[in-house]
Amino acid sequence: MKETVVSGIRSTGKLHLGNYYGAVKNFVQMQNDYNCYFFIADLHSLTTHPTPADLHGNIKHVLVEYLASGIDPENSTIYIQSDVPEVAELYLYLNMNAYMGELERSTSFKDKVRANPDNVNAGLLTYPVLMAADILIHKATKVPVGKDQEQHLEMARTFGNRFNRLYNTEYFPEPYAFSYTDKLVKVPGLDGKGKMGKSEGEANAVYLSDDPETIRKKVMRAVSDGGPTEENQPKPEAIQNLFDLMKVVSSEDTHQHFDELYNKMQIRYGDFKKQLAEDMIIATAPMRERIQDIAKDDAYLRQVAKHGALKARESAQKTIREVRSLIGFKSF
């Protein structure tokens, strides 16, 4: 029997190069080898209070771009989190055994409180519990996560093991971080620091659906400096980020060419950025065309969402039936 993999992306906007090269590209490769559940985390996105129109639009963006990237709804289960109410039910049960102290110590919760002190809602506090429910509902053993999510995965193991101890069972397996490839891809943003991300603003990320002119403008505005002042000097973070982006989308020869120019103090950032932008345009062209085609086909999108919900609920309903029985909820 194939091992079960679960992963989700929050419905907070369009997918960017970081999402694709850091996660979705691996999803496409792993779907033939594992029992894969890829979901759109619209319940998680409610912590930021999107408008109904934005929420629906963002869910559609992610669904379209999952499909355009090559995730096959026949080979894997693609579903919208809110279409599977059993997730919310398991979230409730796990919340009963999650403690305030451990939730308040979560690094991501503390980061969110610092960033948005006026929006410290209960959903942010119990975010790791909902993430645990997403994983445990399908009894997944492998979860593709980045470093910033490893604490949440550890908490998912804690909540699953606590349930097992409380009800004297070995029902939930332990989920662990999983990388389908040894080649971890770092995709930095265009703002000179940190990784590419939706929360850093439009200018920081290159989206799979961006048209060529938009990509050119974003790359040409990317943070750089006055150029090297001595041969073979270490690159500052902003410049290293641009070279790391080139390593992802350009040929090895192109990357090496500009690296040599930098080391010889002969680099012209205008030429470098133009090459980077054109290589990004070429890399995203096939997906951009598929995105445009799929986005027009609402009937197909409805069919995929309905099919995914049925498959996901089949797994989730079995788990909830068994969990309810273990807890003691039995029909008279």
C-alpha positions in Angstrom: 0.0 0.0 0.0 1.3 3.5 -0.9 2.1 5.8 2.0 -0.1 8.9 2.3 1.2 12.4 1.7 -0.8 15.5 2.7 0.1 19.1 1.8 -1.9 22.3 1.5 -1.4 25.9 0.3 -3.4 28.8 1.9 -5.8 30.5 -0.5 -4.3 33.9 0.0 -3.5 34.7 -3.6 -1.8 33.5 -6.7 1.1 31.0 -6.7 4.6 32.4 -7.3 7.9 30.9 -8.3 8.7 30.0 -4.7 5.5 27.9 -4.4 6.2 26.2 -7.7 9.9 25.4 -7.4 9.8 24.9 -3.6 6.7 22.7 -3.4 4.3 22.2 -6.4 7.0 20.9 -8.8 7.7 18.1 -6.3 4.0 17.4 -5.9 3.8 16.7 -9.6 6.6 14.2 -9.4 5.5 12.4 -6.2 1.8 11.9 -7.2 2.6 8.6 -9.0 4.5 7.2 -6.0 2.3 8.1 -3.1 -1.3 8.4 -2.1 -1.4 12.2 -2.3 -3.9 14.7 -0.9 -3.3 18.3 -2.0 -5.7 20.8 -0.5 -6.5 24.5 -0.7 -6.5 25.8 2.8 -9.3 28.3 2.7 -10.3 27.7 6.4 -6.8 28.7 7.4 -7.0 31.9 5.4 -10.0 33.1 7.5 -7.6 34.3 10.2 -6.9 37.3 8.0 -10.7 38.0 7.4 -10.8 38.1 3.5 -13.9 39.4 1.8 -16.2 36.7 0.3 -15.2 37.8 -3.2 -11.5 37.7 -2.4 -11.8 34.3 -0.7 -13.6 32.8 -3.7 -11.3 34.4 -6.2 -8.2 33.2 -4.3 -9.5 29.6 -4.1 -10.0 29.6 -7.8 -6.5 31.0 -8.5 -4.9 28.2 -6.5 -7.1 25.4 -8.0 -6.4 26.7 -11.6 -2.6 26.9 -10.9 -2.4 23.5 -9.2 -3.9 22.0 -12.4 -1.8 24.2 -14.7 1.4 23.1 -12.9 0.6 19.4 -13.7 -1.1 18.0 -10.6 -3.5 15.4 -12.0 -6.9 15.1 -10.3 -7.1 11.4 -11.3 -3.6 10.5 -9.8 -4.0 12.6 -6.6 -6.8 14.1 -4.6 -7.1 17.9 -5.0 -9.8 19.4 -2.8 -10.9 22.6 -1.1 -10.5 22.3 2.7 -14.0 23.7 3.5 -15.6 21.1 1.2 -14.6 18.5 3.8 -16.5 19.3 7.0 -14.9 16.4 8.8 -11.7 18.4 9.1 -13.5 21.0 11.2 -15.0 18.2 13.4 -11.6 16.6 14.0 -10.2 20.1 14.7 -12.9 20.4 17.5 -11.9 17.1 19.1 -8.2 17.9 19.0 -8.8 21.4 20.4 -10.2 19.7 23.5 -6.8 18.2 24.2 -4.6 21.1 23.1 -3.3 23.4 25.9 -3.1 27.2 26.0 0.5 27.2 27.1 1.8 25.1 24.2 -0.2 27.0 21.7 1.0 30.4 23.0 4.6 29.2 22.8 4.2 28.4 19.0 6.8 30.5 17.2 4.4 31.3 14.3 1.8 32.5 16.8 4.3 34.8 18.5 5.4 36.1 15.1 1.8 36.8 14.1 1.0 38.6 17.3 4.1 40.9 16.8 3.2 41.6 13.2 -0.6 42.1 13.7 -1.3 43.0 17.4 -4.8 44.2 16.5 -5.8 40.8 15.1 -4.9 38.2 17.7 -7.8 35.9 17.1 -8.5 32.4 18.4 -8.0 31.0 14.9 -4.3 32.2 15.0 -3.8 30.6 18.4 -5.3 27.2 17.3 -3.8 27.3 13.8 -1.5 24.3 14.6 -4.5 22.3 15.7 -6.3 22.9 12.4 -3.0 21.9 10.6 -2.9 18.8 12.7 -6.5 18.0 11.7 -5.6 18.4 8.0 -2.9 15.8 8.4 -4.4 13.3 10.8 -7.8 13.2 9.0 -6.1 11.2 6.3 -3.7 9.4 8.7 -0.8 10.8 6.7 2.8 9.8 7.5 4.6 12.2 5.2 4.1 16.0 5.0 6.2 18.2 2.6 7.0 21.2 4.8 9.6 23.9 5.0 11.7 24.7 8.0 9.2 27.3 9.2 6.5 24.6 9.5 8.4 21.9 11.3 7.2 23.1 14.7 3.6 22.8 13.5 4.4 19.2 12.3 5.9 18.4 15.7 2.7 19.7 17.3 0.6 17.5 15.0 2.6 14.5 16.3 2.0 15.7 19.9 -1.8 16.0 19.3 -2.1 12.6 17.6 0.0 10.9 20.3 -2.0 12.6 23.0 -5.3 11.3 21.5 -3.8 7.8 21.3 -2.8 7.9 25.0 -6.1 9.4 26.1 -8.1 6.7 24.4 -5.7 3.8 24.8 -5.2 3.3 21.1 -2.5 3.5 18.4 -5.0 5.0 15.9 -3.1 8.0 14.6 0.4 7.3 13.0 3.1 9.9 13.5 3.6 12.2 10.5 7.1 13.4 9.6 8.6 16.0 7.3 9.2 14.7 3.8 11.3 16.0 0.9 10.7 14.1 -2.3 14.1 15.3 -3.6 17.5 15.9 -2.0 17.8 19.1 -4.0 16.1 21.7 -1.8 15.4 24.8 -3.9 15.8 28.2 -2.3 13.7 30.8 -4.1 14.4 34.2 -2.7 12.3 37.3 -3.2 13.1 40.4 -5.2 13.2 42.7 -2.2 16.8 41.9 -1.3 16.0 39.8 1.8 14.3 36.6 2.7 12.3 34.1 0.6 9.7 34.9 -2.0 6.3 35.2 -0.4 2.8 36.5 -0.9 2.8 38.4 2.4 5.8 40.6 1.3 3.9 42.4 -1.3 3.4 42.2 -5.1 6.9 43.5 -6.0 8.6 40.8 -4.0 7.2 37.8 -6.0 7.0 36.7 -9.6 3.7 34.9 -10.1 3.1 32.0 -12.4 0.4 34.1 -14.1 2.4 37.3 -14.5 2.6 38.5 -18.1 6.1 39.1 -19.7 6.0 42.9 -19.3 5.1 42.6 -15.6 8.0 40.2 -15.0 10.4 42.5 -16.7 9.3 45.5 -14.6 9.5 43.5 -11.3 13.0 42.1 -12.1 14.4 45.5 -13.3 13.2 47.0 -10.0 14.7 44.3 -7.8 17.1 45.4 -5.1 20.8 45.5 -6.1 23.8 47.7 -5.2 26.5 49.8 -6.8 28.5 46.7 -7.9 31.5 44.9 -6.6 34.5 47.0 -5.4 37.1 44.2 -5.6 37.6 41.0 -7.4 36.0 37.7 -6.0 34.4 39.5 -3.1 31.5 37.8 -1.3 28.1 38.9 -2.7 25.8 40.9 -0.4 22.5 39.2 0.4 20.4 41.1 -2.2 22.9 40.2 -5.0 23.2 36.6 -3.9 19.4 36.4 -4.0 19.4 37.4 -7.6 22.0 34.9 -8.5 20.1 32.2 -6.6 17.0 33.1 -8.7 19.1 32.8 -11.9 20.3 29.4 -10.7 16.6 28.3 -10.6 15.4 29.5 -13.9 18.5 29.9 -16.2 21.0 27.5 -17.7 24.1 26.6 -15.8 26.2 28.4 -18.5 24.2 31.6 -18.1 24.6 31.6 -14.3 28.4 30.8 -14.6 28.8 33.6 -17.2 27.4 36.3 -15.0 29.1 34.9 -11.9 32.5 35.3 -13.7 31.6 38.9 -14.7 30.8 39.7 -11.1 34.1 38.2 -9.8 36.0 40.2 -12.4 34.1 43.4 -11.5 32.7 43.6 -15.0 29.1 42.9 -14.3 26.4 45.3 -15.5 23.3 44.8 -13.4 21.0 46.0 -16.2 22.2 43.2 -18.6 22.1 40.7 -15.7 18.5 41.6 -14.8 17.3 41.6 -18.4 18.7 38.1 -18.9 17.1 37.0 -15.6 13.7 38.4 -16.6 13.8 36.7 -20.0 14.7 33.4 -18.5 11.8 33.7 -16.0 9.4 34.5 -18.9 10.6 31.4 -20.7 10.3 29.2 -17.6 6.8 30.3 -16.8 5.4 30.5 -20.4 3.9 26.9 -20.5 2.1 27.4 -17.2 0.9 30.9 -18.0 -0.8 29.6 -21.1 -2.4 26.7 -19.3 -3.5 29.0 -16.5 -5.3 31.2 -19.0 -7.0 28.2 -20.7 -8.1 26.4 -17.5 -9.3 29.6 -15.8 -11.9 30.0 -18.6 -13.4 26.6 -18.0 -15.7 26.9 -15.0 -17.4 23.6 -15.7 -14.1 21.7 -15.5 -13.1 23.5 -12.3 -16.4 22.6 -10.7 -16.0 19.0 -11.8 -12.5 18.8 -10.3 -13.5 20.4 -7.0 -16.6 18.1 -6.7 -14.5 15.0 -7.6 -11.8 16.0 -5.1 -14.3 16.6 -2.3 -15.9 13.2 -2.8 -12.5 11.4 -2.7 -11.3 13.4 0.3 -14.5 12.9 2.2 -14.4 9.2 1.7 -11.1 9.1 3.6 -12.2 11.7 6.2 -15.6 10.2 7.0 -13.9 6.8 7.7 -11.5 8.6 10.1 -14.3 10.5 11.9 -16.5 7.4 12.3 -13.6 5.6 14.0 -12.6 8.7 16.1 -16.1 9.2 17.3 -16.3 5.5 18.3 -13.0 5.7 20.1 -14.1 8.8 22.0 -17.4 7.2 23.0 -19.9 8.8 20.7 -22.0 5.8 19.8 -25.6 5.5 18.5 -28.2 4.1 20.9 
